[in-house]
């Protein structure tokens, strides 16, 4: 599992929401979100920006480039 997928999963769990709820909020398919969390695929930049905004963290944090959210 990549650092991106680990952080994405951890942020969702910290927010206390299901994968289905997160997918709806992020306007992505549930299977797409699952693929991101399992490390099977990586999101496009536009989706990555929505994720960072939704979870209140930087893109660098999601990508594992910094440990500061």
CHARMM internal coordinates of N, CA and C (Angstrom, degrees):
IC EDIT
DIST 1 N 1 CA 1.4521
DIST 1 CA 1 C 1.5362
ANGL 1 N 1 CA 1 C 108.11
DIST 1 C 2 N 1.2979
ANGL 1 CA 1 C 2 N 116.65
DIHE 1 N 1 CA 1 C 2 N 134.02
DIST 2 N 2 CA 1.4606
ANGL 1 C 2 N 2 CA 120.84
DIHE 1 CA 1 C 2 N 2 CA -179.09
DIST 2 CA 2 C 1.5230
ANGL 2 N 2 CA 2 C 110.68
DIHE 1 C 2 N 2 CA 2 C -79.76
DIST 2 C 3 N 1.3046
ANGL 2 CA 2 C 3 N 114.99
DIHE 2 N 2 CA 2 C 3 N 163.39
DIST 3 N 3 CA 1.4580
ANGL 2 C 3 N 3 CA 119.34
DIHE 2 CA 2 C 3 N 3 CA 178.57
DIST 3 CA 3 C 1.5321
ANGL 3 N 3 CA 3 C 110.23
DIHE 2 C 3 N 3 CA 3 C -62.20
DIST 3 C 4 N 1.3401
ANGL 3 CA 3 C 4 N 116.62
DIHE 3 N 3 CA 3 C 4 N -36.00
DIST 4 N 4 CA 1.4602
ANGL 3 C 4 N 4 CA 120.36
DIHE 3 CA 3 C 4 N 4 CA 177.22
DIST 4 CA 4 C 1.5253
ANGL 4 N 4 CA 4 C 110.57
DIHE 3 C 4 N 4 CA 4 C -59.13
DIST 4 C 5 N 1.3135
ANGL 4 CA 4 C 5 N 116.99
DIHE 4 N 4 CA 4 C 5 N -51.57
DIST 5 N 5 CA 1.4631
ANGL 4 C 5 N 5 CA 119.89
DIHE 4 CA 4 C 5 N 5 CA -176.89
DIST 5 CA 5 C 1.5306
ANGL 5 N 5 CA 5 C 111.39
DIHE 4 C 5 N 5 CA 5 C -65.36
DIST 5 C 6 N 1.3308
ANGL 5 CA 5 C 6 N 116.99
DIHE 5 N 5 CA 5 C 6 N -37.16
DIST 6 N 6 CA 1.4641
ANGL 5 C 6 N 6 CA 120.12
DIHE 5 CA 5 C 6 N 6 CA 177.53
DIST 6 CA 6 C 1.5212
ANGL 6 N 6 CA 6 C 111.25
DIHE 5 C 6 N 6 CA 6 C -63.84
DIST 6 C 7 N 1.3114
ANGL 6 CA 6 C 7 N 116.47
DIHE 6 N 6 CA 6 C 7 N -44.12
DIST 7 N 7 CA 1.4706
ANGL 6 C 7 N 7 CA 119.66
DIHE 6 CA 6 C 7 N 7 CA -179.34
DIST 7 CA 7 C 1.5153
ANGL 7 N 7 CA 7 C 111.49
DIHE 6 C 7 N 7 CA 7 C -68.92
DIST 7 C 8 N 1.3230
ANGL 7 CA 7 C 8 N 116.82
DIHE 7 N 7 CA 7 C 8 N -39.21
DIST 8 N 8 CA 1.4613
ANGL 7 C 8 N 8 CA 120.16
DIHE 7 CA 7 C 8 N 8 CA 179.03
DIST 8 CA 8 C 1.5227
ANGL 8 N 8 CA 8 C 110.38
DIHE 7 C 8 N 8 CA 8 C -61.35
DIST 8 C 9 N 1.3164
ANGL 8 CA 8 C 9 N 116.46
DIHE 8 N 8 CA 8 C 9 N -44.67
DIST 9 N 9 CA 1.4596
ANGL 8 C 9 N 9 CA 121.28
DIHE 8 CA 8 C 9 N 9 CA 179.12
DIST 9 CA 9 C 1.5318
ANGL 9 N 9 CA 9 C 110.68
DIHE 8 C 9 N 9 CA 9 C -64.75
DIST 9 C 10 N 1.3280
ANGL 9 CA 9 C 10 N 116.74
DIHE 9 N 9 CA 9 C 10 N -44.81
DIST 10 N 10 CA 1.4659
ANGL 9 C 10 N 10 CA 120.81
DIHE 9 CA 9 C 10 N 10 CA -179.09
DIST 10 CA 10 C 1.5254
ANGL 10 N 10 CA 10 C 111.29
DIHE 9 C 10 N 10 CA 10 C -62.74
DIST 10 C 11 N 1.3231
ANGL 10 CA 10 C 11 N 117.34
DIHE 10 N 10 CA 10 C 11 N -41.93
DIST 11 N 11 CA 1.4703
ANGL 10 C 11 N 11 CA 120.81
DIHE 10 CA 10 C 11 N 11 CA 179.63
DIST 11 CA 11 C 1.5228
ANGL 11 N 11 CA 11 C 111.11
DIHE 10 C 11 N 11 CA 11 C -63.56
DIST 11 C 12 N 1.3171
ANGL 11 CA 11 C 12 N 116.48
DIHE 11 N 11 CA 11 C 12 N -40.85
DIST 12 N 12 CA 1.4693
ANGL 11 C 12 N 12 CA 119.60
DIHE 11 CA 11 C 12 N 12 CA 178.76
DIST 12 CA 12 C 1.5249
ANGL 12 N 12 CA 12 C 110.37
DIHE 11 C 12 N 12 CA 12 C -64.04
DIST 12 C 13 N 1.3221
ANGL 12 CA 12 C 13 N 116.39
DIHE 12 N 12 CA 12 C 13 N -43.55
DIST 13 N 13 CA 1.4633
ANGL 12 C 13 N 13 CA 120.04
DIHE 12 CA 12 C 13 N 13 CA -179.77
DIST 13 CA 13 C 1.5274
ANGL 13 N 13 CA 13 C 111.38
DIHE 12 C 13 N 13 CA 13 C -66.95
DIST 13 C 14 N 1.3374
ANGL 13 CA 13 C 14 N 117.35
DIHE 13 N 13 CA 13 C 14 N -37.45
DIST 14 N 14 CA 1.4660
ANGL 13 C 14 N 14 CA 120.66
DIHE 13 CA 13 C 14 N 14 CA 177.18
DIST 14 CA 14 C 1.5189
ANGL 14 N 14 CA 14 C 110.70
DIHE 13 C 14 N 14 CA 14 C -62.15
DIST 14 C 15 N 1.3228
ANGL 14 CA 14 C 15 N 115.92
DIHE 14 N 14 CA 14 C 15 N -34.50
DIST 15 N 15 CA 1.4614
ANGL 14 C 15 N 15 CA 121.13
DIHE 14 CA 14 C 15 N 15 CA 179.06
DIST 15 CA 15 C 1.5239
ANGL 15 N 15 CA 15 C 111.18
DIHE 14 C 15 N 15 CA 15 C -76.40
DIST 15 C 16 N 1.3496
ANGL 15 CA 15 C 16 N 116.29
DIHE 15 N 15 CA 15 C 16 N -14.83
DIST 16 N 16 CA 1.4576
ANGL 15 C 16 N 16 CA 121.19
DIHE 15 CA 15 C 16 N 16 CA 176.59
DIST 16 CA 16 C 1.5153
ANGL 16 N 16 CA 16 C 113.97
DIHE 15 C 16 N 16 CA 16 C 73.27
DIST 16 C 17 N 1.3348
ANGL 16 CA 16 C 17 N 116.77
DIHE 16 N 16 CA 16 C 17 N 34.70
DIST 17 N 17 CA 1.4550
ANGL 16 C 17 N 17 CA 119.47
DIHE 16 CA 16 C 17 N 17 CA -179.99
DIST 17 CA 17 C 1.5289
ANGL 17 N 17 CA 17 C 110.48
DIHE 16 C 17 N 17 CA 17 C -122.41
DIST 17 C 18 N 1.3084
ANGL 17 CA 17 C 18 N 115.15
DIHE 17 N 17 CA 17 C 18 N 157.11
DIST 18 N 18 CA 1.4651
ANGL 17 C 18 N 18 CA 121.26
DIHE 17 CA 17 C 18 N 18 CA 179.98
DIST 18 CA 18 C 1.5274
ANGL 18 N 18 CA 18 C 110.14
DIHE 17 C 18 N 18 CA 18 C -78.97
DIST 18 C 19 N 1.3198
ANGL 18 CA 18 C 19 N 115.03
DIHE 18 N 18 CA 18 C 19 N 167.11
DIST 19 N 19 CA 1.4519
ANGL 18 C 19 N 19 CA 119.27
DIHE 18 CA 18 C 19 N 19 CA 175.28
DIST 19 CA 19 C 1.5287
ANGL 19 N 19 CA 19 C 110.42
DIHE 18 C 19 N 19 CA 19 C -61.19
DIST 19 C 20 N 1.3138
ANGL 19 CA 19 C 20 N 116.78
DIHE 19 N 19 CA 19 C 20 N -39.36
DIST 20 N 20 CA 1.4694
ANGL 19 C 20 N 20 CA 120.51
DIHE 19 CA 19 C 20 N 20 CA -179.53
DIST 20 CA 20 C 1.5275
ANGL 20 N 20 CA 20 C 110.99
DIHE 19 C 20 N 20 CA 20 C -63.00
DIST 20 C 21 N 1.3290
ANGL 20 CA 20 C 21 N 116.75
DIHE 20 N 20 CA 20 C 21 N -43.05
DIST 21 N 21 CA 1.4638
ANGL 20 C 21 N 21 CA 120.05
DIHE 20 CA 20 C 21 N 21 CA 179.61
DIST 21 CA 21 C 1.5232
ANGL 21 N 21 CA 21 C 110.98
DIHE 20 C 21 N 21 CA 21 C -66.65
DIST 21 C 22 N 1.3268
ANGL 21 CA 21 C 22 N 117.26
DIHE 21 N 21 CA 21 C 22 N -40.69
DIST 22 N 22 CA 1.4649
ANGL 21 C 22 N 22 CA 120.81
DIHE 21 CA 21 C 22 N 22 CA 178.84
DIST 22 CA 22 C 1.5249
ANGL 22 N 22 CA 22 C 110.33
DIHE 21 C 22 N 22 CA 22 C -64.75
DIST 22 C 23 N 1.3164
ANGL 22 CA 22 C 23 N 116.90
DIHE 22 N 22 CA 22 C 23 N -42.78
DIST 23 N 23 CA 1.4622
ANGL 22 C 23 N 23 CA 120.76
DIHE 22 CA 22 C 23 N 23 CA 179.33
DIST 23 CA 23 C 1.5245
ANGL 23 N 23 CA 23 C 110.66
DIHE 22 C 23 N 23 CA 23 C -60.60
DIST 23 C 24 N 1.3237
ANGL 23 CA 23 C 24 N 116.47
DIHE 23 N 23 CA 23 C 24 N -42.12
DIST 24 N 24 CA 1.4648
ANGL 23 C 24 N 24 CA 120.61
DIHE 23 CA 23 C 24 N 24 CA 178.95
DIST 24 CA 24 C 1.5251
ANGL 24 N 24 CA 24 C 110.88
DIHE 23 C 24 N 24 CA 24 C -63.66
DIST 24 C 25 N 1.3245
ANGL 24 CA 24 C 25 N 117.13
DIHE 24 N 24 CA 24 C 25 N -45.68
DIST 25 N 25 CA 1.4666
ANGL 24 C 25 N 25 CA 121.25
DIHE 24 CA 24 C 25 N 25 CA -179.95
DIST 25 CA 25 C 1.5267
ANGL 25 N 25 CA 25 C 112.01
DIHE 24 C 25 N 25 CA 25 C -63.92
DIST 25 C 26 N 1.3230
ANGL 25 CA 25 C 26 N 116.35
DIHE 25 N 25 CA 25 C 26 N -35.25
DIST 26 N 26 CA 1.4618
ANGL 25 C 26 N 26 CA 121.41
DIHE 25 CA 25 C 26 N 26 CA -178.07
DIST 26 CA 26 C 1.5253
ANGL 26 N 26 CA 26 C 112.81
DIHE 25 C 26 N 26 CA 26 C -87.57
DIST 26 C 27 N 1.3342
ANGL 26 CA 26 C 27 N 115.53
DIHE 26 N 26 CA 26 C 27 N -5.53
DIST 27 N 27 CA 1.4702
ANGL 26 C 27 N 27 CA 121.85
DIHE 26 CA 26 C 27 N 27 CA 179.95
DIST 27 CA 27 C 1.5358
ANGL 27 N 27 CA 27 C 111.41
DIHE 26 C 27 N 27 CA 27 C 60.19
DIST 27 C 28 N 1.3365
ANGL 27 CA 27 C 28 N 114.52
DIHE 27 N 27 CA 27 C 28 N 46.17
DIST 28 N 28 CA 1.4664
ANGL 27 C 28 N 28 CA 120.97
DIHE 27 CA 27 C 28 N 28 CA 175.22
DIST 28 CA 28 C 1.5268
ANGL 28 N 28 CA 28 C 108.01
DIHE 27 C 28 N 28 CA 28 C -128.96
DIST 28 C 29 N 1.3111
ANGL 28 CA 28 C 29 N 116.12
DIHE 28 N 28 CA 28 C 29 N 159.23
DIST 29 N 29 CA 1.4609
ANGL 28 C 29 N 29 CA 120.43
DIHE 28 CA 28 C 29 N 29 CA 176.93
DIST 29 CA 29 C 1.5245
ANGL 29 N 29 CA 29 C 109.53
DIHE 28 C 29 N 29 CA 29 C -67.49
DIST 29 C 30 N 1.3220
ANGL 29 CA 29 C 30 N 116.24
DIHE 29 N 29 CA 29 C 30 N 146.13
DIST 30 N 30 CA 1.4576
ANGL 29 C 30 N 30 CA 120.89
DIHE 29 CA 29 C 30 N 30 CA 178.70
DIST 30 CA 30 C 1.5191
ANGL 30 N 30 CA 30 C 110.44
DIHE 29 C 30 N 30 CA 30 C -56.07
DIST 30 C 31 N 1.3236
ANGL 30 CA 30 C 31 N 117.22
DIHE 30 N 30 CA 30 C 31 N -45.26
DIST 31 N 31 CA 1.4684
ANGL 30 C 31 N 31 CA 120.09
DIHE 30 CA 30 C 31 N 31 CA -179.04
DIST 31 CA 31 C 1.5254
ANGL 31 N 31 CA 31 C 110.64
DIHE 30 C 31 N 31 CA 31 C -63.19
DIST 31 C 32 N 1.3201
ANGL 31 CA 31 C 32 N 117.13
DIHE 31 N 31 CA 31 C 32 N -34.46
DIST 32 N 32 CA 1.4607
ANGL 31 C 32 N 32 CA 120.72
DIHE 31 CA 31 C 32 N 32 CA 177.16
DIST 32 CA 32 C 1.5152
ANGL 32 N 32 CA 32 C 111.02
DIHE 31 C 32 N 32 CA 32 C -63.53
DIST 32 C 33 N 1.3267
ANGL 32 CA 32 C 33 N 116.77
DIHE 32 N 32 CA 32 C 33 N -46.07
DIST 33 N 33 CA 1.4615
ANGL 32 C 33 N 33 CA 120.65
DIHE 32 CA 32 C 33 N 33 CA 178.87
DIST 33 CA 33 C 1.5252
ANGL 33 N 33 CA 33 C 110.19
DIHE 32 C 33 N 33 CA 33 C -62.97
DIST 33 C 34 N 1.3130
ANGL 33 CA 33 C 34 N 116.47
DIHE 33 N 33 CA 33 C 34 N -41.45
DIST 34 N 34 CA 1.4632
ANGL 33 C 34 N 34 CA 119.87
DIHE 33 CA 33 C 34 N 34 CA 177.98
DIST 34 CA 34 C 1.5282
ANGL 34 N 34 CA 34 C 110.53
DIHE 33 C 34 N 34 CA 34 C -60.42
DIST 34 C 35 N 1.3091
ANGL 34 CA 34 C 35 N 117.04
DIHE 34 N 34 CA 34 C 35 N -41.89
DIST 35 N 35 CA 1.4637
ANGL 34 C 35 N 35 CA 120.77
DIHE 34 CA 34 C 35 N 35 CA 177.97
DIST 35 CA 35 C 1.5271
ANGL 35 N 35 CA 35 C 111.28
DIHE 34 C 35 N 35 CA 35 C -61.87
DIST 35 C 36 N 1.3273
ANGL 35 CA 35 C 36 N 117.88
DIHE 35 N 35 CA 35 C 36 N -38.13
DIST 36 N 36 CA 1.4674
ANGL 35 C 36 N 36 CA 121.00
DIHE 35 CA 35 C 36 N 36 CA 177.20
DIST 36 CA 36 C 1.5289
ANGL 36 N 36 CA 36 C 110.40
DIHE 35 C 36 N 36 CA 36 C -65.95
DIST 36 C 37 N 1.3355
ANGL 36 CA 36 C 37 N 115.96
DIHE 36 N 36 CA 36 C 37 N -45.49
DIST 37 N 37 CA 1.4672
ANGL 36 C 37 N 37 CA 120.03
DIHE 36 CA 36 C 37 N 37 CA -177.85
DIST 37 CA 37 C 1.5321
ANGL 37 N 37 CA 37 C 112.16
DIHE 36 C 37 N 37 CA 37 C -68.72
DIST 37 C 38 N 1.3064
ANGL 37 CA 37 C 38 N 118.30
DIHE 37 N 37 CA 37 C 38 N -31.17
DIST 38 N 38 CA 1.4625
ANGL 37 C 38 N 38 CA 121.42
DIHE 37 CA 37 C 38 N 38 CA 179.73
DIST 38 CA 38 C 1.5248
ANGL 38 N 38 CA 38 C 112.20
DIHE 37 C 38 N 38 CA 38 C -86.23
DIST 38 C 39 N 1.3254
ANGL 38 CA 38 C 39 N 116.59
DIHE 38 N 38 CA 38 C 39 N -5.72
DIST 39 N 39 CA 1.4526
ANGL 38 C 39 N 39 CA 120.47
DIHE 38 CA 38 C 39 N 39 CA 178.40
DIST 39 CA 39 C 1.5139
ANGL 39 N 39 CA 39 C 114.38
DIHE 38 C 39 N 39 CA 39 C 80.46
DIST 39 C 40 N 1.3330
ANGL 39 CA 39 C 40 N 117.09
DIHE 39 N 39 CA 39 C 40 N 15.68
DIST 40 N 40 CA 1.4608
ANGL 39 C 40 N 40 CA 120.85
DIHE 39 CA 39 C 40 N 40 CA -179.27
DIST 40 CA 40 C 1.5240
ANGL 40 N 40 CA 40 C 112.32
DIHE 39 C 40 N 40 CA 40 C -78.25
DIST 40 C 41 N 1.3327
ANGL 40 CA 40 C 41 N 116.79
DIHE 40 N 40 CA 40 C 41 N -34.42
DIST 41 N 41 CA 1.4641
ANGL 40 C 41 N 41 CA 121.74
DIHE 40 CA 40 C 41 N 41 CA 178.94
DIST 41 CA 41 C 1.5183
ANGL 41 N 41 CA 41 C 109.10
DIHE 40 C 41 N 41 CA 41 C -140.97
DIST 41 C 42 N 1.3179
ANGL 41 CA 41 C 42 N 115.83
DIHE 41 N 41 CA 41 C 42 N 167.64
DIST 42 N 42 CA 1.4668
ANGL 41 C 42 N 42 CA 122.27
DIHE 41 CA 41 C 42 N 42 CA 176.49
DIST 42 CA 42 C 1.5219
ANGL 42 N 42 CA 42 C 108.73
DIHE 41 C 42 N 42 CA 42 C -119.66
DIST 42 C 43 N 1.3295
ANGL 42 CA 42 C 43 N 116.70
DIHE 42 N 42 CA 42 C 43 N 145.94
DIST 43 N 43 CA 1.4661
ANGL 42 C 43 N 43 CA 119.53
DIHE 42 CA 42 C 43 N 43 CA -176.14
DIST 43 CA 43 C 1.5288
ANGL 43 N 43 CA 43 C 112.81
DIHE 42 C 43 N 43 CA 43 C -77.32
DIST 43 C 44 N 1.3131
ANGL 43 CA 43 C 44 N 114.58
DIHE 43 N 43 CA 43 C 44 N 158.09
DIST 44 N 44 CA 1.4640
ANGL 43 C 44 N 44 CA 120.83
DIHE 43 CA 43 C 44 N 44 CA 170.46
DIST 44 CA 44 C 1.5303
ANGL 44 N 44 CA 44 C 108.42
DIHE 43 C 44 N 44 CA 44 C -66.27
DIST 44 C 45 N 1.3109
ANGL 44 CA 44 C 45 N 115.63
DIHE 44 N 44 CA 44 C 45 N 162.45
DIST 45 N 45 CA 1.4632
ANGL 44 C 45 N 45 CA 121.08
DIHE 44 CA 44 C 45 N 45 CA -178.09
DIST 45 CA 45 C 1.5209
ANGL 45 N 45 CA 45 C 111.79
DIHE 44 C 45 N 45 CA 45 C -58.35
DIST 45 C 46 N 1.3160
ANGL 45 CA 45 C 46 N 118.31
DIHE 45 N 45 CA 45 C 46 N -41.56
DIST 46 N 46 CA 1.4665
ANGL 45 C 46 N 46 CA 120.64
DIHE 45 CA 45 C 46 N 46 CA -178.29
DIST 46 CA 46 C 1.5266
ANGL 46 N 46 CA 46 C 111.32
DIHE 45 C 46 N 46 CA 46 C -61.92
DIST 46 C 47 N 1.3234
ANGL 46 CA 46 C 47 N 117.11
DIHE 46 N 46 CA 46 C 47 N -37.09
DIST 47 N 47 CA 1.4689
ANGL 46 C 47 N 47 CA 120.89
DIHE 46 CA 46 C 47 N 47 CA 178.40
DIST 47 CA 47 C 1.5262
ANGL 47 N 47 CA 47 C 109.94
DIHE 46 C 47 N 47 CA 47 C -73.64
DIST 47 C 48 N 1.3099
ANGL 47 CA 47 C 48 N 116.91
DIHE 47 N 47 CA 47 C 48 N -38.99
DIST 48 N 48 CA 1.4583
ANGL 47 C 48 N 48 CA 121.41
DIHE 47 CA 47 C 48 N 48 CA 178.02
DIST 48 CA 48 C 1.5309
ANGL 48 N 48 CA 48 C 110.39
DIHE 47 C 48 N 48 CA 48 C -59.81
DIST 48 C 49 N 1.3145
ANGL 48 CA 48 C 49 N 117.00
DIHE 48 N 48 CA 48 C 49 N -40.91
DIST 49 N 49 CA 1.4671
ANGL 48 C 49 N 49 CA 121.26
DIHE 48 CA 48 C 49 N 49 CA 177.82
DIST 49 CA 49 C 1.5242
ANGL 49 N 49 CA 49 C 110.17
DIHE 48 C 49 N 49 CA 49 C -63.86
DIST 49 C 50 N 1.3273
ANGL 49 CA 49 C 50 N 117.70
DIHE 49 N 49 CA 49 C 50 N -43.84
DIST 50 N 50 CA 1.4764
ANGL 49 C 50 N 50 CA 120.55
DIHE 49 CA 49 C 50 N 50 CA 177.78
DIST 50 CA 50 C 1.5164
ANGL 50 N 50 CA 50 C 110.89
DIHE 49 C 50 N 50 CA 50 C -61.03
DIST 50 C 51 N 1.3392
ANGL 50 CA 50 C 51 N 116.97
DIHE 50 N 50 CA 50 C 51 N -40.47
DIST 51 N 51 CA 1.4633
ANGL 50 C 51 N 51 CA 120.79
DIHE 50 CA 50 C 51 N 51 CA 179.33
DIST 51 CA 51 C 1.5227
ANGL 51 N 51 CA 51 C 110.92
DIHE 50 C 51 N 51 CA 51 C -62.78
DIST 51 C 52 N 1.3187
ANGL 51 CA 51 C 52 N 116.54
DIHE 51 N 51 CA 51 C 52 N -47.05
DIST 52 N 52 CA 1.4624
ANGL 51 C 52 N 52 CA 120.61
DIHE 51 CA 51 C 52 N 52 CA -179.91
DIST 52 CA 52 C 1.5250
ANGL 52 N 52 CA 52 C 110.33
DIHE 51 C 52 N 52 CA 52 C -60.65
DIST 52 C 53 N 1.3175
ANGL 52 CA 52 C 53 N 117.39
DIHE 52 N 52 CA 52 C 53 N -43.75
DIST 53 N 53 CA 1.4713
ANGL 52 C 53 N 53 CA 121.10
DIHE 52 CA 52 C 53 N 53 CA 179.12
DIST 53 CA 53 C 1.5253
ANGL 53 N 53 CA 53 C 111.08
DIHE 52 C 53 N 53 CA 53 C -65.02
DIST 53 C 54 N 1.3211
ANGL 53 CA 53 C 54 N 116.87
DIHE 53 N 53 CA 53 C 54 N -44.14
DIST 54 N 54 CA 1.4628
ANGL 53 C 54 N 54 CA 121.59
DIHE 53 CA 53 C 54 N 54 CA -177.83
DIST 54 CA 54 C 1.5215
ANGL 54 N 54 CA 54 C 111.87
DIHE 53 C 54 N 54 CA 54 C -62.86
DIST 54 C 55 N 1.3273
ANGL 54 CA 54 C 55 N 116.75
DIHE 54 N 54 CA 54 C 55 N -41.75
DIST 55 N 55 CA 1.4613
ANGL 54 C 55 N 55 CA 120.66
DIHE 54 CA 54 C 55 N 55 CA -178.24
DIST 55 CA 55 C 1.5247
ANGL 55 N 55 CA 55 C 113.28
DIHE 54 C 55 N 55 CA 55 C -90.83
DIST 55 C 56 N 1.3282
ANGL 55 CA 55 C 56 N 117.41
DIHE 55 N 55 CA 55 C 56 N -5.18
DIST 56 N 56 CA 1.4578
ANGL 55 C 56 N 56 CA 120.58
DIHE 55 CA 55 C 56 N 56 CA 176.71
DIST 56 CA 56 C 1.5166
ANGL 56 N 56 CA 56 C 113.57
DIHE 55 C 56 N 56 CA 56 C 70.60
DIST 56 C 57 N 1.3269
ANGL 56 CA 56 C 57 N 116.23
DIHE 56 N 56 CA 56 C 57 N 36.03
DIST 57 N 57 CA 1.4653
ANGL 56 C 57 N 57 CA 121.46
DIHE 56 CA 56 C 57 N 57 CA 179.17
DIST 57 CA 57 C 1.5269
ANGL 57 N 57 CA 57 C 108.74
DIHE 56 C 57 N 57 CA 57 C -128.70
DIST 57 C 58 N 1.3176
ANGL 57 CA 57 C 58 N 115.52
DIHE 57 N 57 CA 57 C 58 N 170.69
DIST 58 N 58 CA 1.4630
ANGL 57 C 58 N 58 CA 119.42
DIHE 57 CA 57 C 58 N 58 CA 177.82
DIST 58 CA 58 C 1.5305
ANGL 58 N 58 CA 58 C 110.26
DIHE 57 C 58 N 58 CA 58 C -86.39
DIST 58 C 59 N 1.3076
ANGL 58 CA 58 C 59 N 115.19
DIHE 58 N 58 CA 58 C 59 N 159.22
DIST 59 N 59 CA 1.4645
ANGL 58 C 59 N 59 CA 120.39
DIHE 58 CA 58 C 59 N 59 CA 174.78
DIST 59 CA 59 C 1.5267
ANGL 59 N 59 CA 59 C 109.31
DIHE 58 C 59 N 59 CA 59 C -63.08
DIST 59 C 60 N 1.3262
ANGL 59 CA 59 C 60 N 116.75
DIHE 59 N 59 CA 59 C 60 N -37.67
DIST 60 N 60 CA 1.4638
ANGL 59 C 60 N 60 CA 120.07
DIHE 59 CA 59 C 60 N 60 CA 178.11
DIST 60 CA 60 C 1.5261
ANGL 60 N 60 CA 60 C 111.20
DIHE 59 C 60 N 60 CA 60 C -60.18
DIST 60 C 61 N 1.3215
ANGL 60 CA 60 C 61 N 117.30
DIHE 60 N 60 CA 60 C 61 N -37.82
DIST 61 N 61 CA 1.4664
ANGL 60 C 61 N 61 CA 120.05
DIHE 60 CA 60 C 61 N 61 CA 177.58
DIST 61 CA 61 C 1.5286
ANGL 61 N 61 CA 61 C 110.25
DIHE 60 C 61 N 61 CA 61 C -64.89
DIST 61 C 62 N 1.3218
ANGL 61 CA 61 C 62 N 116.80
DIHE 61 N 61 CA 61 C 62 N -47.38
DIST 62 N 62 CA 1.4614
ANGL 61 C 62 N 62 CA 119.89
DIHE 61 CA 61 C 62 N 62 CA 179.20
DIST 62 CA 62 C 1.5248
ANGL 62 N 62 CA 62 C 111.39
DIHE 61 C 62 N 62 CA 62 C -59.29
DIST 62 C 63 N 1.3166
ANGL 62 CA 62 C 63 N 116.11
DIHE 62 N 62 CA 62 C 63 N -39.18
DIST 63 N 63 CA 1.4711
ANGL 62 C 63 N 63 CA 120.90
DIHE 62 CA 62 C 63 N 63 CA -177.26
DIST 63 CA 63 C 1.5202
ANGL 63 N 63 CA 63 C 113.20
DIHE 62 C 63 N 63 CA 63 C -78.58
DIST 63 C 64 N 1.3402
ANGL 63 CA 63 C 64 N 117.19
DIHE 63 N 63 CA 63 C 64 N -8.13
DIST 64 N 64 CA 1.4528
ANGL 63 C 64 N 64 CA 120.03
DIHE 63 CA 63 C 64 N 64 CA 179.59
DIST 64 CA 64 C 1.5149
ANGL 64 N 64 CA 64 C 114.42
DIHE 63 C 64 N 64 CA 64 C 84.99
DIST 64 C 65 N 1.3278
ANGL 64 CA 64 C 65 N 116.41
DIHE 64 N 64 CA 64 C 65 N 14.33
DIST 65 N 65 CA 1.4718
ANGL 64 C 65 N 65 CA 120.13
DIHE 64 CA 64 C 65 N 65 CA -179.18
DIST 65 CA 65 C 1.5155
ANGL 65 N 65 CA 65 C 112.59
DIHE 64 C 65 N 65 CA 65 C -84.06
DIST 65 C 66 N 1.3341
ANGL 65 CA 65 C 66 N 116.72
DIHE 65 N 65 CA 65 C 66 N -15.63
DIST 66 N 66 CA 1.4591
ANGL 65 C 66 N 66 CA 122.08
DIHE 65 CA 65 C 66 N 66 CA 177.53
DIST 66 CA 66 C 1.5134
ANGL 66 N 66 CA 66 C 108.67
DIHE 65 C 66 N 66 CA 66 C -147.84
DIST 66 C 67 N 1.3166
ANGL 66 CA 66 C 67 N 116.61
DIHE 66 N 66 CA 66 C 67 N 155.77
DIST 67 N 67 CA 1.4548
ANGL 66 C 67 N 67 CA 120.24
DIHE 66 CA 66 C 67 N 67 CA 175.89
DIST 67 CA 67 C 1.5219
ANGL 67 N 67 CA 67 C 112.31
DIHE 66 C 67 N 67 CA 67 C -98.44
DIST 67 C 68 N 1.3251
ANGL 67 CA 67 C 68 N 116.47
DIHE 67 N 67 CA 67 C 68 N 3.60
DIST 68 N 68 CA 1.4650
ANGL 67 C 68 N 68 CA 122.31
DIHE 67 CA 67 C 68 N 68 CA 178.63
DIST 68 CA 68 C 1.5279
ANGL 68 N 68 CA 68 C 108.68
DIHE 67 C 68 N 68 CA 68 C -95.76
DIST 68 C 69 N 1.3227
ANGL 68 CA 68 C 69 N 116.56
DIHE 68 N 68 CA 68 C 69 N 113.85
DIST 69 N 69 CA 1.4735
ANGL 68 C 69 N 69 CA 118.87
DIHE 68 CA 68 C 69 N 69 CA -178.69
DIST 69 CA 69 C 1.5122
ANGL 69 N 69 CA 69 C 112.03
DIHE 68 C 69 N 69 CA 69 C -60.57
END
COOR INIT
IC SEED 1 N 1 CA 1 C
IC BUILD
